[in-house]
Amino acid sequence: MEILPIPRTSPAVDDRIVADSPINRRKRFPRPDRLFLLVVLAPVLAAIVYFGFLASPVYISESSFVVRNPEKATPSLLGGILQGAGFTKGTDEVYAAQSFAASRDALRALNRNDAVERAYTRPEILVFQRFNAFGMSDSFEDLYQYFRKKVTVQSDAVTSITTLTIRAYDPSDARRFNAQLLEMSEQTVNQLNERGRRDLVSYALDEVAAAKAQAQGAGAALAAYRNQSGVLDPVKQAEVQMQMVSKLQDQLITTRAELAQVRRYAPDNPRVPVLGSQIGLIQQEIASELGKMTGSNRSLANSAVRYERLVMENEFANKQLTAAMASLEQARNEAQKKQAYLERIVEPNLPDAPMEPHRLRAILATLALSLLAYGILRMLLAGVKEHAQ
């Protein structure tokens, strides 16, 4: 049997065979890093597809307002300027307007005839951005939680200017909802004003009514006592009677002196019995007048005590009525001073271009976060391998 010689290849052919081996091919074209594909490339591609092609455009309508109160002062420079123009801070009313704009009552008023639901369930909206896209969130509470993410109310503590922002997928919807919320917030401030003014004046009116009833009762009691006793003023009546008693006493002294003189110079004078009888009558009259003033339940002394008490009660009731009337007038003035007003600075605008999403910014943010996560994971895996070896 003839043995044939093995053909020898040239060096160039051998080098080409070695270069085309699988090992050298893996060295020239290394396999892609699966971690990089999973952590960086996949999220960035998803962000490009979502933000670049799928995400629905969002239109933003903004409005600004300030609540002014002529009684409250503002320490800031701009607040001083606004105060000079009739604008001052109304902190409580601002908080009330902010709370109402993001409340369930406001949403319930906006959603008449399902206006809010229809605005956020349009078919052109991306299914993941749409309200109740899968038919599993059809309650009012679900709608409220969804709508809260579309309403933003921010207040500047320095200028006291509040900005109301509405996000919608149609510019007309954004402007309409913003205008309606602004109007309802203004109505809320007006209702607070009306309630505070009504409560303040109502309390003062109640005080006036009570004081008037007390004054009328005191006056009626005094008039009834005068009619019952038949005396207009016991004190003045007692003064008159004291003057009468004083005159009678003077007359008695004069008569006694005359009687003593007649008895001394003409004891048999017929005027002696007349003067004696006259003295007795004067003494009886003095005793009668003094009896009217003191010594019985119907005397002027007892009547004066009760009369003075009734007069004092009547004067006190009249003073209370006067004070209550003054308080009512002051309450009305205070109610006018505490009036708060919602002044619109910027009306709700009609957006002509979508402001969200920020597509390029979102893609770059996704890339940055993905690279950061990739670097952290690579460091962790390297540490684990080193520890295992």
C-alpha positions as YAML, in Angstrom:
chain: A
units: angstrom
residues:
- id: 1
  name: MET
  ca: [0.00, 0.00, 0.00]
- id: 2
  name: GLU
  ca: [1.42, 3.29, -1.00]
- id: 3
  name: ILE
  ca: [1.45, 6.02, 1.65]
- id: 4
  name: LEU
  ca: [0.73, 9.40, 0.22]
- id: 5
  name: PRO
  ca: [2.47, 12.41, 1.80]
- id: 6
  name: ILE
  ca: [0.40, 14.89, 3.79]
- id: 7
  name: PRO
  ca: [0.11, 18.10, 1.85]
- id: 8
  name: ARG
  ca: [1.62, 21.06, 3.64]
- id: 9
  name: THR
  ca: [-0.09, 24.40, 3.65]
- id: 10
  name: SER
  ca: [1.61, 27.67, 3.27]
- id: 11
  name: PRO
  ca: [2.19, 29.90, 6.35]
- id: 12
  name: ALA
  ca: [-0.32, 32.47, 5.09]
- id: 13
  name: VAL
  ca: [-3.05, 29.86, 4.93]
- id: 14
  name: ASP
  ca: [-2.24, 28.66, 8.46]
- id: 15
  name: ASP
  ca: [-2.43, 32.17, 9.86]
- id: 16
  name: ARG
  ca: [-5.82, 32.73, 8.18]
- id: 17
  name: ILE
  ca: [-7.18, 29.50, 9.69]
- id: 18
  name: VAL
  ca: [-6.03, 30.47, 13.20]
- id: 19
  name: ALA
  ca: [-7.43, 33.98, 12.85]
- id: 20
  name: ASP
  ca: [-10.85, 32.61, 11.85]
- id: 21
  name: SER
  ca: [-11.05, 30.28, 14.86]
- id: 22
  name: PRO
  ca: [-14.01, 30.76, 17.34]
- id: 23
  name: ILE
  ca: [-11.72, 31.87, 20.16]
- id: 24
  name: ASN
  ca: [-10.19, 34.66, 18.11]
- id: 25
  name: ARG
  ca: [-13.61, 35.70, 16.82]
- id: 26
  name: ARG
  ca: [-14.83, 36.14, 20.47]
- id: 27
  name: LYS
  ca: [-11.79, 38.22, 21.23]
- id: 28
  name: ARG
  ca: [-12.37, 40.48, 18.22]
- id: 29
  name: PHE
  ca: [-16.16, 40.73, 18.75]
- id: 30
  name: PRO
  ca: [-16.81, 40.40, 22.52]
- id: 31
  name: ARG
  ca: [-20.30, 39.48, 23.56]
- id: 32
  name: PRO
  ca: [-22.39, 42.44, 24.71]
- id: 33
  name: ASP
  ca: [-22.72, 43.04, 28.46]
- id: 34
  name: ARG
  ca: [-26.07, 41.67, 29.49]
- id: 35
  name: LEU
  ca: [-26.17, 43.90, 32.57]
- id: 36
  name: PHE
  ca: [-25.67, 46.96, 30.37]
- id: 37
  name: LEU
  ca: [-28.43, 45.82, 28.04]
- id: 38
  name: LEU
  ca: [-30.80, 45.22, 30.93]
- id: 39
  name: VAL
  ca: [-30.06, 48.25, 33.09]
- id: 40
  name: VAL
  ca: [-29.14, 50.94, 30.55]
- id: 41
  name: LEU
  ca: [-30.12, 50.14, 27.02]
- id: 42
  name: ALA
  ca: [-33.57, 48.69, 27.69]
- id: 43
  name: PRO
  ca: [-34.82, 51.58, 29.93]
- id: 44
  name: VAL
  ca: [-33.43, 54.20, 27.55]
- id: 45
  name: LEU
  ca: [-35.11, 52.56, 24.55]
- id: 46
  name: ALA
  ca: [-38.36, 52.32, 26.52]
- id: 47
  name: ALA
  ca: [-38.09, 56.00, 27.48]
- id: 48
  name: ILE
  ca: [-37.45, 56.96, 23.85]
- id: 49
  name: VAL
  ca: [-40.48, 55.00, 22.69]
- id: 50
  name: TYR
  ca: [-42.74, 56.24, 25.51]
- id: 51
  name: PHE
  ca: [-41.78, 59.90, 25.71]
- id: 52
  name: GLY
  ca: [-40.95, 60.25, 22.05]
- id: 53
  name: PHE
  ca: [-43.96, 58.55, 20.45]
- id: 54
  name: LEU
  ca: [-46.57, 57.30, 22.96]
- id: 55
  name: ALA
  ca: [-47.00, 59.87, 25.77]
- id: 56
  name: SER
  ca: [-49.95, 62.19, 25.23]
- id: 57
  name: PRO
  ca: [-49.24, 65.93, 25.18]
- id: 58
  name: VAL
  ca: [-50.34, 67.80, 28.32]
- id: 59
  name: TYR
  ca: [-51.66, 71.37, 28.16]
- id: 60
  name: ILE
  ca: [-51.27, 73.61, 31.21]
- id: 61
  name: SER
  ca: [-53.49, 76.57, 32.08]
- id: 62
  name: GLU
  ca: [-52.40, 78.92, 34.87]
- id: 63
  name: SER
  ca: [-54.06, 81.75, 36.76]
- id: 64
  name: SER
  ca: [-52.94, 83.91, 39.68]
- id: 65
  name: PHE
  ca: [-54.87, 85.71, 42.37]
- id: 66
  name: VAL
  ca: [-54.38, 87.42, 45.70]
- id: 67
  name: VAL
  ca: [-56.76, 87.75, 48.63]
- id: 68
  name: ARG
  ca: [-56.68, 91.25, 50.10]
- id: 69
  name: ASN
  ca: [-57.94, 92.33, 53.49]
- id: 70
  name: PRO
  ca: [-57.89, 96.05, 54.42]
- id: 71
  name: GLU
  ca: [-57.29, 95.29, 58.10]
- id: 72
  name: LYS
  ca: [-54.19, 93.09, 57.92]
- id: 73
  name: ALA
  ca: [-50.76, 94.51, 57.29]
- id: 74
  name: THR
  ca: [-47.96, 93.05, 55.20]
- id: 75
  name: PRO
  ca: [-44.34, 93.37, 56.34]
- id: 76
  name: SER
  ca: [-42.67, 92.83, 52.97]
- id: 77
  name: LEU
  ca: [-41.80, 95.56, 50.48]
- id: 78
  name: LEU
  ca: [-44.13, 94.22, 47.80]
- id: 79
  name: GLY
  ca: [-46.78, 93.73, 50.48]
- id: 80
  name: GLY
  ca: [-46.40, 97.40, 51.43]
- id: 81
  name: ILE
  ca: [-46.83, 98.41, 47.79]
- id: 82
  name: LEU
  ca: [-49.91, 96.22, 47.49]
- id: 83
  name: GLN
  ca: [-51.26, 97.61, 50.72]
- id: 84
  name: GLY
  ca: [-50.88, 101.12, 49.38]
- id: 85
  name: ALA
  ca: [-52.91, 100.03, 46.37]
- id: 86
  name: GLY
  ca: [-55.62, 98.50, 48.56]
- id: 87
  name: PHE
  ca: [-54.16, 94.96, 48.67]
- id: 88
  name: THR
  ca: [-53.17, 93.28, 51.94]
- id: 89
  name: LYS
  ca: [-52.80, 89.69, 52.98]
- id: 90
  name: GLY
  ca: [-55.82, 87.61, 53.90]
- id: 91
  name: THR
  ca: [-54.04, 84.48, 55.10]
- id: 92
  name: ASP
  ca: [-57.07, 82.61, 56.39]
- id: 93
  name: GLU
  ca: [-59.05, 83.30, 53.25]
- id: 94
  name: VAL
  ca: [-56.11, 82.21, 51.05]
- id: 95
  name: TYR
  ca: [-55.91, 78.88, 52.85]
- id: 96
  name: ALA
  ca: [-59.65, 78.45, 52.48]
- id: 97
  name: ALA
  ca: [-59.48, 79.15, 48.73]
- id: 98
  name: GLN
  ca: [-56.57, 76.73, 48.32]
- id: 99
  name: SER
  ca: [-58.30, 73.98, 50.26]
- id: 100
  name: PHE
  ca: [-61.50, 74.38, 48.29]
- id: 101
  name: ALA
  ca: [-59.75, 74.32, 44.90]
- id: 102
  name: ALA
  ca: [-58.38, 70.84, 45.68]
- id: 103
  name: SER
  ca: [-61.46, 69.55, 47.49]
- id: 104
  name: ARG
  ca: [-64.08, 66.98, 46.62]
- id: 105
  name: ASP
  ca: [-66.78, 69.63, 46.58]
- id: 106
  name: ALA
  ca: [-64.93, 71.53, 43.87]
- id: 107
  name: LEU
  ca: [-64.54, 68.36, 41.81]
- id: 108
  name: ARG
  ca: [-68.20, 67.52, 42.31]
- id: 109
  name: ALA
  ca: [-69.16, 70.95, 40.99]
- id: 110
  name: LEU
  ca: [-66.77, 70.63, 38.03]
- id: 111
  name: ASN
  ca: [-67.99, 67.16, 37.16]
- id: 112
  name: ARG
  ca: [-71.55, 68.15, 36.45]
- id: 113
  name: ASN
  ca: [-72.78, 66.21, 33.45]
- id: 114
  name: ASP
  ca: [-69.56, 64.13, 33.72]
- id: 115
  name: ALA
  ca: [-67.48, 66.97, 32.29]
- id: 116
  name: VAL
  ca: [-64.28, 65.94, 34.07]
- id: 117
  name: GLU
  ca: [-64.67, 62.25, 33.27]
- id: 118
  name: ARG
  ca: [-65.22, 62.97, 29.59]
- id: 119
  name: ALA
  ca: [-62.22, 65.32, 29.49]
- id: 120
  name: TYR
  ca: [-59.83, 62.73, 30.88]
- id: 121
  name: THR
  ca: [-61.22, 59.66, 29.09]
- id: 122
  name: ARG
  ca: [-60.79, 60.85, 25.52]
- id: 123
  name: PRO
  ca: [-59.76, 58.05, 23.14]
- id: 124
  name: GLU
  ca: [-56.74, 60.00, 21.90]
- id: 125
  name: ILE
  ca: [-55.22, 59.96, 25.39]
- id: 126
  name: LEU
  ca: [-52.67, 57.20, 26.04]
- id: 127
  name: VAL
  ca: [-54.31, 54.34, 27.85]
- id: 128
  name: PHE
  ca: [-51.88, 54.54, 30.75]
- id: 129
  name: GLN
  ca: [-52.63, 58.24, 31.22]
- id: 130
  name: ARG
  ca: [-56.37, 57.92, 30.81]
- id: 131
  name: PHE
  ca: [-58.81, 57.81, 33.72]
- id: 132
  name: ASN
  ca: [-60.44, 54.42, 34.28]
- id: 133
  name: ALA
  ca: [-58.78, 53.02, 31.19]
- id: 134
  name: PHE
  ca: [-59.45, 49.40, 32.19]
- id: 135
  name: GLY
  ca: [-62.90, 49.95, 33.76]
- id: 136
  name: MET
  ca: [-61.76, 49.17, 37.30]
- id: 137
  name: SER
  ca: [-61.75, 52.69, 38.81]
- id: 138
  name: ASP
  ca: [-65.16, 54.20, 38.18]
- id: 139
  name: SER
  ca: [-65.94, 55.57, 41.67]
- id: 140
  name: PHE
  ca: [-65.96, 59.24, 42.60]
- id: 141
  name: GLU
  ca: [-63.09, 58.70, 45.03]
- id: 142
  name: ASP
  ca: [-60.98, 57.24, 42.21]
- id: 143
  name: LEU
  ca: [-61.79, 60.26, 40.07]
- id: 144
  name: TYR
  ca: [-60.83, 62.57, 42.94]
- id: 145
  name: GLN
  ca: [-57.48, 60.85, 43.46]
- id: 146
  name: TYR
  ca: [-56.84, 61.09, 39.70]
- id: 147
  name: PHE
  ca: [-57.89, 64.74, 39.47]
- id: 148
  name: ARG
  ca: [-55.76, 65.80, 42.45]
- id: 149
  name: LYS
  ca: [-52.70, 65.05, 40.33]
- id: 150
  name: LYS
  ca: [-53.97, 67.48, 37.69]
- id: 151
  name: VAL
  ca: [-54.56, 70.42, 40.08]
- id: 152
  name: THR
  ca: [-51.74, 72.40, 41.68]
- id: 153
  name: VAL
  ca: [-52.26, 75.33, 44.05]
- id: 154
  name: GLN
  ca: [-49.12, 77.16, 45.16]
- id: 155
  name: SER
  ca: [-48.88, 80.28, 47.30]
- id: 156
  name: ASP
  ca: [-45.90, 82.61, 47.58]
- id: 157
  name: ALA
  ca: [-45.30, 83.44, 51.24]
- id: 158
  name: VAL
  ca: [-43.57, 86.73, 50.36]
- id: 159
  name: THR
  ca: [-46.02, 88.23, 47.88]
- id: 160
  name: SER
  ca: [-49.10, 86.25, 49.00]
- id: 161
  name: ILE
  ca: [-49.87, 85.52, 45.34]
- id: 162
  name: THR
  ca: [-51.50, 82.15, 44.72]
- id: 163
  name: THR
  ca: [-51.04, 80.33, 41.41]
- id: 164
  name: LEU
  ca: [-53.65, 77.83, 40.25]
- id: 165
  name: THR
  ca: [-52.47, 75.30, 37.64]
- id: 166
  name: ILE
  ca: [-54.63, 72.82, 35.72]
- id: 167
  name: ARG
  ca: [-53.24, 70.04, 33.50]
- id: 168
  name: ALA
  ca: [-55.42, 68.54, 30.80]
- id: 169
  name: TYR
  ca: [-55.06, 66.82, 27.45]
- id: 170
  name: ASP
  ca: [-57.05, 69.48, 25.65]
- id: 171
  name: PRO
  ca: [-56.31, 73.23, 25.91]
- id: 172
  name: SER
  ca: [-59.96, 74.24, 26.16]
- id: 173
  name: ASP
  ca: [-60.53, 71.77, 29.01]
- id: 174
  name: ALA
  ca: [-57.56, 73.14, 30.93]
- id: 175
  name: ARG
  ca: [-58.75, 76.71, 30.58]
- id: 176
  name: ARG
  ca: [-62.39, 75.90, 31.37]
- id: 177
  name: PHE
  ca: [-61.57, 73.96, 34.55]
- id: 178
  name: ASN
  ca: [-59.16, 76.66, 35.69]
- id: 179
  name: ALA
  ca: [-61.75, 79.41, 35.19]
- id: 180
  name: GLN
  ca: [-64.43, 77.43, 37.01]
- id: 181
  name: LEU
  ca: [-62.17, 76.66, 39.97]
- id: 182
  name: LEU
  ca: [-61.09, 80.29, 40.19]
- id: 183
  name: GLU
  ca: [-64.70, 81.46, 40.19]
- id: 184
  name: MET
  ca: [-65.69, 78.92, 42.86]
- id: 185
  name: SER
  ca: [-62.72, 79.93, 45.01]
- id: 186
  name: GLU
  ca: [-63.86, 83.52, 44.79]
- id: 187
  name: GLN
  ca: [-67.35, 82.48, 45.83]
- id: 188
  name: THR
  ca: [-65.84, 80.62, 48.79]
- id: 189
  name: VAL
  ca: [-64.07, 83.77, 49.98]
- id: 190
  name: ASN
  ca: [-67.29, 85.76, 49.56]
- id: 191
  name: GLN
  ca: [-69.23, 83.18, 51.56]
- id: 192
  name: LEU
  ca: [-66.69, 83.37, 54.38]
- id: 193
  name: ASN
  ca: [-67.03, 87.15, 54.36]
- id: 194
  name: GLU
  ca: [-70.79, 87.00, 54.43]
- id: 195
  name: ARG
  ca: [-70.86, 84.43, 57.21]
- id: 196
  name: GLY
  ca: [-68.33, 86.33, 59.34]
- id: 197
  name: ARG
  ca: [-70.15, 89.62, 58.82]
- id: 198
  name: ARG
  ca: [-73.51, 88.02, 59.55]
- id: 199
  name: ASP
  ca: [-72.26, 86.34, 62.72]
- id: 200
  name: LEU
  ca: [-70.61, 89.50, 64.01]
- id: 201
  name: VAL
  ca: [-73.63, 91.72, 63.37]
- id: 202
  name: SER
  ca: [-76.07, 89.04, 64.51]
- id: 203
  name: TYR
  ca: [-74.42, 88.84, 67.92]
- id: 204
  name: ALA
  ca: [-74.59, 92.61, 68.27]
- id: 205
  name: LEU
  ca: [-78.26, 92.59, 67.21]
- id: 206
  name: ASP
  ca: [-79.02, 89.96, 69.84]
- id: 207
  name: GLU
  ca: [-77.37, 92.14, 72.47]
- id: 208
  name: VAL
  ca: [-79.41, 95.14, 71.35]
- id: 209
  name: ALA
  ca: [-82.64, 93.13, 71.45]
- id: 210
  name: ALA
  ca: [-81.89, 91.85, 74.95]
- id: 211
  name: ALA
  ca: [-80.97, 95.34, 76.19]
- id: 212
  name: LYS
  ca: [-84.09, 96.83, 74.59]
- id: 213
  name: ALA
  ca: [-86.31, 94.22, 76.24]
- id: 214
  name: GLN
  ca: [-84.67, 94.88, 79.60]
- id: 215
  name: ALA
  ca: [-85.08, 98.65, 79.21]
- id: 216
  name: GLN
  ca: [-88.72, 98.25, 78.24]
- id: 217
  name: GLY
  ca: [-89.33, 96.00, 81.23]
- id: 218
  name: ALA
  ca: [-87.65, 98.43, 83.62]
- id: 219
  name: GLY
  ca: [-89.61, 101.36, 82.21]
- id: 220
  name: ALA
  ca: [-92.88, 99.44, 82.44]
- id: 221
  name: ALA
  ca: [-92.17, 98.46, 86.06]
- id: 222
  name: LEU
  ca: [-91.45, 102.08, 86.96]
- id: 223
  name: ALA
  ca: [-94.63, 103.32, 85.27]
- id: 224
  name: ALA
  ca: [-96.72, 100.62, 86.97]
- id: 225
  name: TYR
  ca: [-95.34, 101.58, 90.34]
- id: 226
  name: ARG
  ca: [-96.14, 105.24, 89.75]
- id: 227
  name: ASN
  ca: [-99.68, 104.35, 88.75]
- id: 228
  name: GLN
  ca: [-100.08, 102.07, 91.74]
- id: 229
  name: SER
  ca: [-98.67, 104.49, 94.32]
- id: 230
  name: GLY
  ca: [-100.20, 107.59, 92.80]
- id: 231
  name: VAL
  ca: [-96.89, 109.42, 93.24]
- id: 232
  name: LEU
  ca: [-94.84, 110.60, 90.33]
- id: 233
  name: ASP
  ca: [-91.61, 110.97, 92.31]
- id: 234
  name: PRO
  ca: [-91.59, 110.05, 96.04]
- id: 235
  name: VAL
  ca: [-88.32, 111.87, 96.61]
- id: 236
  name: LYS
  ca: [-89.59, 115.14, 95.21]
- id: 237
  name: GLN
  ca: [-92.90, 114.60, 96.95]
- id: 238
  name: ALA
  ca: [-91.07, 114.13, 100.26]
- id: 239
  name: GLU
  ca: [-89.16, 117.34, 99.64]
- id: 240
  name: VAL
  ca: [-92.45, 119.19, 99.07]
- id: 241
  name: GLN
  ca: [-93.94, 117.73, 102.24]
- id: 242
  name: MET
  ca: [-90.84, 118.63, 104.24]
- id: 243
  name: GLN
  ca: [-91.25, 122.20, 103.05]
- id: 244
  name: MET
  ca: [-94.91, 122.11, 104.16]
- id: 245
  name: VAL
  ca: [-93.91, 120.74, 107.57]
- id: 246
  name: SER
  ca: [-91.26, 123.42, 107.87]
- id: 247
  name: LYS
  ca: [-93.85, 126.11, 107.13]
- id: 248
  name: LEU
  ca: [-96.28, 124.60, 109.63]
- id: 249
  name: GLN
  ca: [-93.58, 124.53, 112.25]
- id: 250
  name: ASP
  ca: [-92.81, 128.17, 111.58]
- id: 251
  name: GLN
  ca: [-96.52, 128.94, 111.84]
- id: 252
  name: LEU
  ca: [-96.72, 126.94, 115.08]
- id: 253
  name: ILE
  ca: [-93.83, 128.86, 116.60]
- id: 254
  name: THR
  ca: [-95.43, 132.15, 115.59]
- id: 255
  name: THR
  ca: [-98.80, 131.17, 117.03]
- id: 256
  name: ARG
  ca: [-97.28, 129.98, 120.32]
- id: 257
  name: ALA
  ca: [-95.36, 133.21, 120.64]
- id: 258
  name: GLU
  ca: [-98.53, 135.21, 120.00]
- id: 259
  name: LEU
  ca: [-100.45, 133.12, 122.56]
- id: 260
  name: ALA
  ca: [-97.79, 133.62, 125.18]
- id: 261
  name: GLN
  ca: [-97.80, 137.35, 124.56]
- id: 262
  name: VAL
  ca: [-101.60, 137.62, 124.77]
- id: 263
  name: ARG
  ca: [-101.67, 135.57, 128.00]
- id: 264
  name: ARG
  ca: [-99.04, 137.79, 129.50]
- id: 265
  name: TYR
  ca: [-100.61, 141.12, 128.76]
- id: 266
  name: ALA
  ca: [-104.35, 140.22, 128.45]
- id: 267
  name: PRO
  ca: [-105.17, 136.89, 130.05]
- id: 268
  name: ASP
  ca: [-108.87, 137.42, 129.59]
- id: 269
  name: ASN
  ca: [-108.55, 138.22, 125.92]
- id: 270
  name: PRO
  ca: [-110.99, 136.13, 123.85]
- id: 271
  name: ARG
  ca: [-108.16, 135.31, 121.41]
- id: 272
  name: VAL
  ca: [-106.54, 133.02, 123.92]
- id: 273
  name: PRO
  ca: [-108.83, 130.04, 123.23]
- id: 274
  name: VAL
  ca: [-108.70, 130.74, 119.51]
- id: 275
  name: LEU
  ca: [-104.93, 130.72, 119.47]
- id: 276
  name: GLY
  ca: [-104.88, 127.55, 121.59]
- id: 277
  name: SER
  ca: [-107.23, 125.81, 119.18]
- id: 278
  name: GLN
  ca: [-105.15, 127.03, 116.27]
- id: 279
  name: ILE
  ca: [-101.99, 125.62, 117.85]
- id: 280
  name: GLY
  ca: [-103.68, 122.22, 118.25]
- id: 281
  name: LEU
  ca: [-104.76, 122.16, 114.62]
- id: 282
  name: ILE
  ca: [-101.25, 123.06, 113.46]
- id: 283
  name: GLN
  ca: [-99.76, 120.29, 115.58]
- id: 284
  name: GLN
  ca: [-102.24, 117.78, 114.13]
- id: 285
  name: GLU
  ca: [-101.37, 118.87, 110.61]
- id: 286
  name: ILE
  ca: [-97.67, 118.53, 111.33]
- id: 287
  name: ALA
  ca: [-98.20, 115.06, 112.74]
- id: 288
  name: SER
  ca: [-100.28, 114.09, 109.70]
- id: 289
  name: GLU
  ca: [-97.66, 115.28, 107.26]
- id: 290
  name: LEU
  ca: [-94.90, 113.54, 109.17]
- id: 291
  name: GLY
  ca: [-97.00, 110.37, 109.22]
- id: 292
  name: LYS
  ca: [-97.24, 110.47, 105.43]
- id: 293
  name: MET
  ca: [-93.49, 110.62, 105.21]
- id: 294
  name: THR
  ca: [-92.59, 107.92, 107.76]
- id: 295
  name: GLY
  ca: [-94.15, 105.35, 109.99]
- id: 296
  name: SER
  ca: [-96.22, 103.16, 107.60]
- id: 297
  name: ASN
  ca: [-95.80, 100.77, 104.69]
- id: 298
  name: ARG
  ca: [-97.27, 103.33, 102.29]
- id: 299
  name: SER
  ca: [-95.12, 106.17, 103.60]
- id: 300
  name: LEU
  ca: [-92.94, 108.20, 101.30]
- id: 301
  name: ALA
  ca: [-89.83, 106.77, 102.95]
- id: 302
  name: ASN
  ca: [-90.72, 103.21, 101.99]
- id: 303
  name: SER
  ca: [-91.97, 104.34, 98.59]
- id: 304
  name: ALA
  ca: [-88.73, 106.20, 97.96]
- id: 305
  name: VAL
  ca: [-86.64, 103.07, 98.58]
- id: 306
  name: ARG
  ca: [-88.56, 101.02, 96.06]
- id: 307
  name: TYR
  ca: [-88.76, 103.96, 93.67]
- id: 308
  name: GLU
  ca: [-85.02, 104.52, 93.80]
- id: 309
  name: ARG
  ca: [-84.43, 100.85, 93.04]
- id: 310
  name: LEU
  ca: [-86.76, 100.96, 90.05]
- id: 311
  name: VAL
  ca: [-85.19, 104.20, 88.82]
- id: 312
  name: MET
  ca: [-81.72, 102.67, 89.16]
- id: 313
  name: GLU
  ca: [-82.76, 99.57, 87.22]
- id: 314
  name: ASN
  ca: [-84.32, 101.75, 84.53]
- id: 315
  name: GLU
  ca: [-81.20, 103.90, 84.20]
- id: 316
  name: PHE
  ca: [-78.97, 100.82, 84.10]
- id: 317
  name: ALA
  ca: [-81.13, 99.23, 81.40]
- id: 318
  name: ASN
  ca: [-81.03, 102.43, 79.36]
- id: 319
  name: LYS
  ca: [-77.25, 102.58, 79.67]
- id: 320
  name: GLN
  ca: [-77.02, 98.96, 78.57]
- id: 321
  name: LEU
  ca: [-79.22, 99.73, 75.58]
- id: 322
  name: THR
  ca: [-77.03, 102.70, 74.67]
- id: 323
  name: ALA
  ca: [-73.88, 100.56, 74.95]
- id: 324
  name: ALA
  ca: [-75.48, 97.80, 72.88]
- id: 325
  name: MET
  ca: [-76.43, 100.27, 70.15]
- id: 326
  name: ALA
  ca: [-72.87, 101.58, 70.11]
- id: 327
  name: SER
  ca: [-71.56, 97.99, 69.92]
- id: 328
  name: LEU
  ca: [-73.90, 97.29, 67.01]
- id: 329
  name: GLU
  ca: [-72.60, 100.28, 65.10]
- id: 330
  name: GLN
  ca: [-69.02, 99.26, 65.86]
- id: 331
  name: ALA
  ca: [-69.76, 95.68, 64.78]
- id: 332
  name: ARG
  ca: [-71.10, 96.92, 61.46]
- id: 333
  name: ASN
  ca: [-67.98, 99.00, 60.94]
- id: 334
  name: GLU
  ca: [-65.75, 96.07, 61.86]
- id: 335
  name: ALA
  ca: [-67.68, 93.82, 59.50]
- id: 336
  name: GLN
  ca: [-66.98, 96.21, 56.67]
- id: 337
  name: LYS
  ca: [-63.30, 96.46, 57.61]
- id: 338
  name: LYS
  ca: [-62.85, 92.69, 57.78]
- id: 339
  name: GLN
  ca: [-64.16, 92.22, 54.27]
- id: 340
  name: ALA
  ca: [-61.76, 90.10, 52.20]
- id: 341
  name: TYR
  ca: [-61.66, 90.17, 48.41]
- id: 342
  name: LEU
  ca: [-60.18, 87.80, 45.86]
- id: 343
  name: GLU
  ca: [-58.45, 89.89, 43.22]
- id: 344
  name: ARG
  ca: [-57.47, 88.19, 39.95]
- id: 345
  name: ILE
  ca: [-53.98, 89.07, 38.82]
- id: 346
  name: VAL
  ca: [-53.67, 86.66, 35.87]
- id: 347
  name: GLU
  ca: [-56.73, 85.26, 34.13]
- id: 348
  name: PRO
  ca: [-56.73, 81.58, 33.05]
- id: 349
  name: ASN
  ca: [-54.83, 81.30, 29.79]
- id: 350
  name: LEU
  ca: [-55.62, 79.14, 26.77]
- id: 351
  name: PRO
  ca: [-52.43, 77.17, 26.04]
- id: 352
  name: ASP
  ca: [-51.50, 76.95, 22.37]
- id: 353
  name: ALA
  ca: [-48.78, 74.30, 22.81]
- id: 354
  name: PRO
  ca: [-48.28, 71.36, 25.19]
- id: 355
  name: MET
  ca: [-45.91, 71.99, 28.07]
- id: 356
  name: GLU
  ca: [-45.54, 68.36, 29.17]
- id: 357
  name: PRO
  ca: [-44.10, 65.83, 28.97]
- id: 358
  name: HIS
  ca: [-40.52, 67.15, 28.72]
- id: 359
  name: ARG
  ca: [-39.51, 64.51, 26.27]
- id: 360
  name: LEU
  ca: [-35.80, 65.16, 25.83]
- id: 361
  name: ARG
  ca: [-35.35, 65.90, 29.52]
- id: 362
  name: ALA
  ca: [-37.10, 62.69, 30.49]
- id: 363
  name: ILE
  ca: [-35.00, 60.60, 28.11]
- id: 364
  name: LEU
  ca: [-31.75, 62.18, 29.37]
- id: 365
  name: ALA
  ca: [-32.85, 61.70, 32.96]
- id: 366
  name: THR
  ca: [-33.58, 58.05, 32.25]
- id: 367
  name: LEU
  ca: [-30.14, 57.66, 30.68]
- id: 368
  name: ALA
  ca: [-28.41, 59.31, 33.65]
- id: 369
  name: LEU
  ca: [-30.26, 57.20, 36.20]
- id: 370
  name: SER
  ca: [-29.65, 54.03, 34.20]
- id: 371
  name: LEU
  ca: [-25.92, 54.71, 33.98]
- id: 372
  name: LEU
  ca: [-25.80, 55.42, 37.69]
- id: 373
  name: ALA
  ca: [-27.62, 52.20, 38.47]
- id: 374
  name: TYR
  ca: [-25.37, 50.30, 36.07]
- id: 375
  name: GLY
  ca: [-22.22, 51.63, 37.74]
- id: 376
  name: ILE
  ca: [-23.49, 50.74, 41.20]
- id: 377
  name: LEU
  ca: [-24.45, 47.22, 40.13]
- id: 378
  name: ARG
  ca: [-21.11, 46.66, 38.42]
- id: 379
  name: MET
  ca: [-19.29, 47.69, 41.57]
- id: 380
  name: LEU
  ca: [-21.45, 45.39, 43.67]
- id: 381
  name: LEU
  ca: [-20.94, 42.42, 41.33]
- id: 382
  name: ALA
  ca: [-17.21, 43.03, 41.21]
- id: 383
  name: GLY
  ca: [-17.08, 43.05, 44.99]
- id: 384
  name: VAL
  ca: [-19.06, 39.82, 45.19]
- id: 385
  name: LYS
  ca: [-16.73, 38.06, 42.69]
- id: 386
  name: GLU
  ca: [-13.65, 39.26, 44.50]
- id: 387
  name: HIS
  ca: [-15.03, 38.08, 47.82]
- id: 388
  name: ALA
  ca: [-15.93, 34.69, 46.32]
- id: 389
  name: GLN
  ca: [-12.36, 34.14, 45.02]
...
